[in-house]
Amino acid sequence: MLKEGAQEENVNFIDNRRHCSHKRKGIFGETEKNEQQSCPYLFCELWIKYEETVAASRARWSKPHIPLLNQHSLHSLKIHLTKGIFLPNCEAITFNDVIEIIINEWKKNNLLESPNDRMVKDLFVFPKCHVSSKPLGFRNCMQPLKSDSYEFDHHGEEYPSIEPLSKSEQKSIVYNKTLHEKLPSDTCAAVMFVGKSRFVNKPVSAFVRLKLASHMPSVCEMNLPVSYIFVLLAPEYHVNDLAHVGRCLASLLTDPAYVKHFRTANSGNELAESIDAFMEKALIIPPNKWPYEVKLHAEKVQLIDEISNNRKDSNENHKEDLEGLCYTGRIFGGLVDDVKRRLWFYKDDFMDAFVDFSAMSQVLASAMFIFLTNLANIIIFGAVMGHMLDNQMGVIECILSGCISGIAFSLLSGQPLNILSATGPVLIFESLFYKLCSMWGWNFLASRGWLSFWSSVIILLFVATDGSFLVAYITRFTEDLFATLIAIIFIVESVQSMVKIAVENPITYEPDEIFKQPPCQCIMQRGTNETTIHVVQNITSKGECNLLGGVPEGIRCNFHPDVFLFSFVLFISAFLIMFGFKLLKNSNLFPKRIRELLTNFSALISIAVTTMVKEFVGLKVPELVVPSKFQPSFERSWYVDWTNVQHWWIGLICFVPAILLTILLVMDQQITAVIINRKENKLKKGYGYHLDLLVISVLMLICGLFGLPFFVASTVLSIGHVQSLRMESPSRAPGDKPIFTGIREQRVSSFLAHLLIGISLFLTMLVQMVPLPALLGVFLYLGISCMEDQQFVHRILLFFSPVKHQPEFAFLQSVPLLRVHFYTAIQIAAFLLLCIVKYTKEISMLFPLMLFFMVLLRKLLGRLFTVRELRALDDQLPTWSELTGCHSH
């Protein structure tokens, strides 16, 4: 199929590198007569970027493949285009008009004898049958003829009448609507007729380029306008395979580098020159090395094309986009630029979520996915926080902070794709600060209020001085380390939580021994000194004893058989369901829309399925615990009085830990933002590093004022949010891989997700039905899927892969393998150092400074590796002139 228009830039393919239109060519070939003689013309081959041929059963098309061309056929095509009829800018509208013009040109040039012109003309109006998915193999012929026979006598006295299709007949034609939906709206077709006939004495050909593309339902399988028509007829005794000539022309018309010649050529000689150029670039396969019957399928060619493209990209000078990271030199200059940039798209950030059903379903599914995963993360961190802080803050504060912070950030931030949540580094900092307050006898919440105040002020100063320009020095080296660490944390914590379930509910290898023990006893305390023991018969749980106000005692009080094994089944099931739906998206099962719908709602489906299984089986497994009352975890008011400190100077001393907290928050937030804003995600609405930090600064004050946890962008949840909003081009040729076009950038999914987190406080009965192991399985999937895209992880796997089996990564084309291993070894050492600092409580406070150290380490790598090697393995560090000069552009 061809895109209409004479301009060269209108002709593009759509693949992983650039946008392109699909070119569709249909070759109608005269085939052997069938028994019933109902279809003299059978649709035998078509091109939609790749070649497809009719199978032997004539009921289906082959897989798209690269056509293998015959060099002799290319020479024949060159001769036919040079010596045949060439009609540029033909003003004909109907197919019959085109044939009439061709016949007249053949007669004018003495290529066709007069007695045979009418019979040749009628030859082209015979029925043309198209491939159908129905069992009969072919649809009804598109143009029924009045005569009962398609045979001509030797004198040409009998022939079918020529009649155009009526409007009712045109409406009755069944087109391939499914394929039509995948094509651009301005797609048009080219049709080629090749065959042998006894009415010509020598090969005759004609190439017609219509001035205006016209719909010709009698010759085109799909309801598309036709731009090009090629006709080639030869005598019956002609020995050459004419179909190969048509295939050569179709291959030329589907190549964006040569189709422009056909649009602008004014003579057959100019078309012949394009064939010469085509043959110079063509690769020749030795005849005995590749059987013609073996097709070179499109998937293999796309892999080769990706490798070639990677090699080309590795040699290019990569220059990072510094949008939003320029140093303006003005007070709040970067913030003003962020507001101007994002304000332009603010209305679209909401409208883009409702453009069509696909967008709405994807946004809704993404919102549910973030709601479930973030809520589980918040509850788990809230329970741990309550234990570490002696319930000064707990689950209820985490849920409230998640709702307020998430909604505010989704509405006001510069990058709403980031998801705020509780993070491990911030939790560690909170616990260390609580220990310091307890050791020195300070009021924790009041001191924490001053801590939030100073952190907010420092972040505000950071925004005012365009401090976010330093983010430009955070390259892939640091990004991969941080993202991999957070992914490992998600995986480790999900496994640790399962281990905890196993410890609390161990596998019972001899259940008979349990029932030999005494029944569950409930120890009741009466009075002050007197203690009586009340034995509760037929009770295997401690619930009834708690209702009586006693303390349960005995092994049978906590005995729940098969809890861990069933929890493990739910854990693995949730993971496998999400992973299976991910594989389903790129499979050939089900229609595309069904696959997309199932993939979008994979998290919700996995949680729903495991919850139903849990309710059906009835085993007591750990569940989400949501507070049933809206009140602080600690007996206090929601408002925190900052003046309630033992000494006035405590507020000033809090400035010192506030510096460390600020470094931690800024690094967490900005590294996640850099990862989300990678050029690979093809974001189009710009960035907002300074605006993001301003929102975080205000949220710090709010959280400090009400005693709520500090939330910052979660790397894994943000990456999961982006992956759930991936978009693919609806128009692509059969055989092409799904074409990634970008991320559905909007604010609705994040807003809905965090709104539901707040509403969950009033839906405790429903939320508590969700089994915790299922959510841990979702966490495991998030961690693994986050690691899949990290180049750091890919390079680690190269240590264990033989050279001949290593993937064709771009960096392997320009960097020796030993140098790649050396670079990876340095990164592994840095990663282990981060893990040691992160999991060692005594020095975990230094974790924010370690992130700064990673940036400095990347700067020192310039002394160990060449510029070319670092350009292939990492991003290029910007210069000061680039950071200060990009704003002027």
Secondary structure, 3 states (H helix, E strand, C coil): CEECCCCHHHCCCCCCCCCCCCCEEEEEEECCCCCCCCCCEEEEEEEECCEEEECCCCCCECCCEECCCCHHHHHHHHHHHHHCEEEEEECCCCHHHHHHHHHHHHHHCCCCCHHHHHHHHHHCCCCEECECCCCCCECCCCCCCCCCCCCCCCCCCCCCCCCCCCHHHHHHCCCCHHHHHCCCCCEEEEEEEEEECCCCCCCEEEEEEEEEEEECCCCCCCCCEEEEEEEEEECCCCCCCHHHHHHHHHHHHCCCCCHHHHHHCCCHHHHHHHHHHHHHHCCCCCCCCCCCCCCEEHHHHHHHHHHHHHHHHHCCCCCCCCCCCCCCCCCCHHHHHHHHHHHCCCCHHHHHHHCCHHHHHHHHHHHHHHHHHHHHHHHHHHHHHHHHCCCCCCHHHHHHHHHHHHHHHHHHCCCCCCCEECCHHHHHHHHHHHHHHHHHCCCHHHHHHHHHHHHHHHHHHHHHCCHHHHHHHCCHHHHHHHHHHHHHHHHHHHHHHHHHHHHHCCCCCCHHHHHCCCCCEEEEECCCCCEEEEECCCCCCCHHHHHHCCEEECHHHCCCCCHHHHHHHHHHHHHHHHHHHHHHHCCCCCCHHHHHHHHHCHHHHHHHHHHHHHHHHCCCCCECCCCCCCCCCCCCCCCCCCCCCCCCCHHHHCHHHHHHHHHHHHHHHHHHHHHHCCHHHCCCCCCCHHHHHHHHHHHHHHHHHHCCCCCEECHHHHHHHHHCCEEECCCCCCCCCCCEEEECCCCHHHHHHHHHHHHHHHCHHHHCCCEHHHHHHHHHHHHHHHHHCCHHHHHHHHHHCCHHHCCCCCHHHHCCHHHHHHHHHHHHHHHHHHHHHHHCCCCHHHHHHHHHHHHHHHHHHHHCCCHHHHHHHCCCCCCHHHHHHHHHC
